[in-house]
């Protein structure tokens, strides 16, 4: 049997509120080696406070690709424009990291929540 893993993820305070309220349901990161094995059923703990369960994981080559295929509203609930959302990611991650590692979209639900 494959063991469930627990991943501790830090997010900015404003995103934590969106996670708590259920508006943010997709966490997008550079696909660092430490995140490569993440899979549905694994547990996420945001800022050591909010437990969640991974429901789906998708790999992408770029942030643009993620934003084209996933609902921006579930990533950034304040709904920036496409270009603003791209800039926001590039403000968090240098482009060389995106190019070297690719990008991962982690869909989740809060622990104790139904579908």
C-alpha positions in Angstrom: 0.0 0.0 0.0 1.3 3.5 -0.8 1.6 5.6 2.2 -0.2 9.0 2.4 2.3 11.8 2.8 1.9 15.1 4.5 3.1 18.4 2.9 3.4 21.6 4.8 2.8 24.5 2.5 3.2 28.2 3.4 0.9 30.7 1.6 0.4 34.4 2.0 -2.1 35.5 4.6 -4.7 36.7 2.0 -4.6 33.3 0.3 -5.1 31.6 3.6 -8.4 33.4 4.0 -9.5 32.3 0.5 -8.5 28.7 1.4 -10.5 28.9 4.7 -13.5 30.4 2.9 -13.4 27.6 0.3 -12.9 30.0 -2.6 -9.3 28.9 -3.4 -9.2 25.3 -4.4 -6.0 25.0 -6.5 -2.5 25.7 -5.2 0.0 26.3 -8.0 3.7 25.9 -7.4 7.0 25.4 -9.3 7.3 21.6 -9.4 10.3 21.3 -7.1 11.7 17.8 -6.6 10.2 17.7 -3.1 6.7 18.2 -4.6 7.0 15.8 -7.5 5.6 12.8 -5.7 2.5 14.5 -4.4 -0.7 12.6 -5.3 -4.4 12.4 -4.6 -5.1 11.3 -1.0 -2.0 13.1 0.3 -2.5 15.7 3.0 -1.7 19.4 2.9 -1.3 21.6 5.9 -1.4 25.3 5.0 0.7 27.5 7.3 0.5 24.8 10.0 -3.1 25.7 10.5 -5.4 24.4 7.8 -5.5 20.7 6.9 -6.6 19.7 3.4 -6.6 16.6 1.2 -5.2 16.5 -2.4 -7.9 15.6 -4.9 -6.0 15.9 -8.1 -2.5 16.9 -9.3 -1.7 18.2 -12.8 1.7 19.0 -14.3 2.2 21.9 -16.7 5.2 23.4 -18.4 4.4 27.0 -17.6 2.2 29.2 -15.5 0.5 30.5 -18.6 -0.5 26.9 -19.5 -2.0 26.5 -16.0 -3.9 29.7 -16.3 -5.3 28.7 -19.7 -6.5 25.3 -18.5 -7.6 25.9 -14.9 -10.2 28.4 -13.6 -8.2 31.5 -12.5 -10.9 32.1 -9.9 -9.9 28.9 -8.0 -6.3 29.9 -8.0 -6.6 33.6 -7.4 -10.2 34.3 -6.1 -9.8 38.0 -6.5 -9.9 37.2 -10.2 -7.0 39.2 -11.7 -6.8 39.4 -15.5 -4.8 36.6 -17.3 -1.7 38.8 -17.7 -1.9 40.0 -14.1 -2.1 36.5 -12.9 1.0 35.6 -15.0 2.8 38.6 -13.5 1.8 37.5 -10.0 3.4 34.1 -10.5 6.5 35.6 -11.9 6.6 37.9 -8.8 6.7 34.8 -6.7 9.0 32.6 -8.8 11.9 33.5 -11.1 11.3 32.4 -14.7 14.4 30.1 -14.6 12.7 28.0 -11.9 9.5 27.7 -14.0 11.6 26.7 -17.0 13.8 24.2 -15.1 11.1 22.4 -13.0 7.8 23.1 -14.7 4.7 23.8 -12.7 2.3 21.8 -10.7 -1.4 22.5 -10.0 -2.6 20.9 -6.8 -6.4 20.6 -6.4 -7.6 20.1 -2.8 -10.5 20.2 -0.5 -10.5 21.1 3.2 -10.3 18.2 5.6 -13.8 17.2 6.9 -15.4 18.7 3.8 -17.6 16.7 1.4 -16.9 16.6 -2.3 
